[in-house]
Amino acid sequence: MKIAMFGATGMLGKPVAERLTTEGHTLTALVRPGKEKHVPPSCNIVVGDLKNRKDIRETISGCEAIYLSLSVAQSSTERDFQPEREGILLVLEEAVKEGIQVIGYLSSLVQQYQGMNGFSWWAFRLKNQAVETLKKHSIPCIIFRPSTFMENFDQGSYRQGGNIALSGTSKHPMYFIAGRDYARMVANALAKYKGSNVEYTIQGTEAFTADEAAKIFVSHYKKEKMKIVKLPFWMLRLFGKLTPTFNYGANIVEALNNYPEHFEGTNAWEQLGKPVLTLKEYAESR
Ligand SMILES: NC(=O)c1ccc[n+]([C@@H]2O[C@H](COP(=O)([O-])OP(=O)(O)OC[C@H]3O[C@@H](n4cnc5c(N)ncnc54)[C@H](OP(=O)(O)O)[C@@H]3O)[C@@H](O)[C@H]2O)c1
């Protein structure tokens, strides 16, 4: 299959780009200048930006499918160009002209916390709106709603230098998933796609609170010694008043700590294959 990818250099885009190229798909990625080395060598690269219609057109030219692995940058504000708002609208306009048959989109489970317990955050509103825009569009879409990724411990938001930084109380266990398992599920979904909209809840096989998961990760991560540190949530909220990055951190922590995640992953397991990596195995393999 000829697939165009936006976000191939991201933490969660990389494993998907690797999997798609390993499976023999022809992958073309739009990559910002200086990021060329972050995609698999067999991937075709268009150096450019999602802000530019011409770069999008070049990336999707000759493709049948598009996969979107985008994010709200932690330092950005609602008024900035947002890849999942303006970017997706540009992609859709060009995708229609190109005759794209299916669009896969990495959404999330926790953004469903929007509106619960009076919680409201522009970034979740934007991400929920992106799902609605894709679902209403004439091109069929595959929406992936994953739980929390194991990658957060060594590459993502839990990691602060040599520490795993947690805040507040994580009330509900999360079904942590590894990027490698998710990537296999994305590849299977694109291969199986039958022409109508579909949504998959993507969850791993074990559920832990953030505190339980951090302990497992730290005790099995051999690459370096990491320490778990806890910041009182009120302090994170206070810092959040000072910078967009801390504000992002406070909102995501509040949502993750309070989102009552239930297991809804059976359909994805049956259709796309069951995840295999446990958190212990993931930590040992890094
Ligand atoms: N972390 C989790 O546990 C979790 C769980 C469920 C869902 N998710 C969702 O997963 C998504 C992706 O996360 P991630 O950690 O992979 O994000 P990320 O590392 O920030 O990746 C974002 C990607 O988008 C690209 N991008 C941003 N602006 C662009 C532009 N103007 N033009 C072209 N490319 C642009 C980035 O390119 P550069 O490399 O050039 O910056 C990067 O490749 C997020 O939306 C998140 O909500 C995450």
PDBQT file of the ligand as one rigid body, heavy atoms in Angstrom, charges set to zero:
ROOT
HETATM    1  N1  LIG A 301       1.695   9.829  25.214  1.00  0.00    +0.000 N 
HETATM    2  C1  LIG A 301       0.677   9.016  25.364  1.00  0.00    +0.000 C 
HETATM    3  O1  LIG A 301       0.642   8.186  26.271  1.00  0.00    +0.000 OA
HETATM    4  C2  LIG A 301      -0.475   9.095  24.401  1.00  0.00    +0.000 A 
HETATM    5  C3  LIG A 301      -1.573   8.251  24.592  1.00  0.00    +0.000 A 
HETATM    6  C4  LIG A 301      -2.618   8.297  23.666  1.00  0.00    +0.000 A 
HETATM    7  C5  LIG A 301      -2.573   9.193  22.600  1.00  0.00    +0.000 A 
HETATM    8  N2  LIG A 301      -1.498  10.018  22.461  1.00  0.00    +0.000 N 
HETATM    9  C6  LIG A 301      -1.480  10.971  21.336  1.00  0.00    +0.000 C 
HETATM   10  O2  LIG A 301      -0.413  10.674  20.480  1.00  0.00    +0.000 OA
HETATM   11  C7  LIG A 301      -0.180  11.832  19.668  1.00  0.00    +0.000 C 
HETATM   12  C8  LIG A 301       1.258  11.857  19.230  1.00  0.00    +0.000 C 
HETATM   13  O3  LIG A 301       2.103  11.886  20.364  1.00  0.00    +0.000 OA
HETATM   14  P1  LIG A 301       3.684  11.992  20.223  1.00  0.00    +0.000 P 
HETATM   15  O4  LIG A 301       4.219  11.902  21.604  1.00  0.00    +0.000 OA
HETATM   16  O5  LIG A 301       4.171  11.072  19.169  1.00  0.00    +0.000 OA
HETATM   17  O6  LIG A 301       3.822  13.506  19.706  1.00  0.00    +0.000 OA
HETATM   18  P2  LIG A 301       5.139  14.213  19.163  1.00  0.00    +0.000 P 
HETATM   19  O7  LIG A 301       6.346  13.453  19.568  1.00  0.00    +0.000 OA
HETATM   20  O8  LIG A 301       4.999  15.640  19.587  1.00  0.00    +0.000 OA
HETATM   21  O9  LIG A 301       4.991  14.099  17.578  1.00  0.00    +0.000 OA
HETATM   22  C9  LIG A 301       4.279  15.023  16.816  1.00  0.00    +0.000 C 
HETATM   23  C10 LIG A 301       4.697  14.884  15.367  1.00  0.00    +0.000 C 
HETATM   24  O10 LIG A 301       4.032  15.892  14.594  1.00  0.00    +0.000 OA
HETATM   25  C11 LIG A 301       5.018  16.576  13.805  1.00  0.00    +0.000 C 
HETATM   26  N3  LIG A 301       4.622  17.960  13.553  1.00  0.00    +0.000 N 
HETATM   27  C12 LIG A 301       4.236  18.892  14.439  1.00  0.00    +0.000 A 
HETATM   28  N4  LIG A 301       4.004  20.063  13.827  1.00  0.00    +0.000 NA
HETATM   29  C13 LIG A 301       4.271  19.861  12.525  1.00  0.00    +0.000 A 
HETATM   30  C14 LIG A 301       4.236  20.697  11.385  1.00  0.00    +0.000 A 
HETATM   31  N5  LIG A 301       3.855  21.982  11.463  1.00  0.00    +0.000 N 
HETATM   32  N6  LIG A 301       4.586  20.183  10.187  1.00  0.00    +0.000 NA
HETATM   33  C15 LIG A 301       4.967  18.881  10.086  1.00  0.00    +0.000 A 
HETATM   34  N7  LIG A 301       5.019  18.032  11.133  1.00  0.00    +0.000 NA
HETATM   35  C16 LIG A 301       4.678  18.525  12.340  1.00  0.00    +0.000 A 
HETATM   36  C17 LIG A 301       6.267  16.544  14.665  1.00  0.00    +0.000 C 
HETATM   37  O11 LIG A 301       7.395  16.853  13.888  1.00  0.00    +0.000 OA
HETATM   38  P3  LIG A 301       8.782  17.312  14.561  1.00  0.00    +0.000 P 
HETATM   39  O12 LIG A 301       9.530  16.037  14.904  1.00  0.00    +0.000 OA
HETATM   40  O13 LIG A 301       9.436  18.116  13.522  1.00  0.00    +0.000 OA
HETATM   41  O14 LIG A 301       8.426  18.106  15.791  1.00  0.00    +0.000 OA
HETATM   42  C18 LIG A 301       6.210  15.101  15.149  1.00  0.00    +0.000 C 
HETATM   43  O15 LIG A 301       6.652  14.220  14.162  1.00  0.00    +0.000 OA
HETATM   44  C19 LIG A 301      -0.611  13.023  20.523  1.00  0.00    +0.000 C 
HETATM   45  O16 LIG A 301      -1.609  13.742  19.861  1.00  0.00    +0.000 OA
HETATM   46  C20 LIG A 301      -1.183  12.403  21.776  1.00  0.00    +0.000 C 
HETATM   47  O17 LIG A 301      -2.384  13.014  22.185  1.00  0.00    +0.000 OA
HETATM   48  C21 LIG A 301      -0.442   9.989  23.321  1.00  0.00    +0.000 A 
ENDROOT
TORSDOF 0
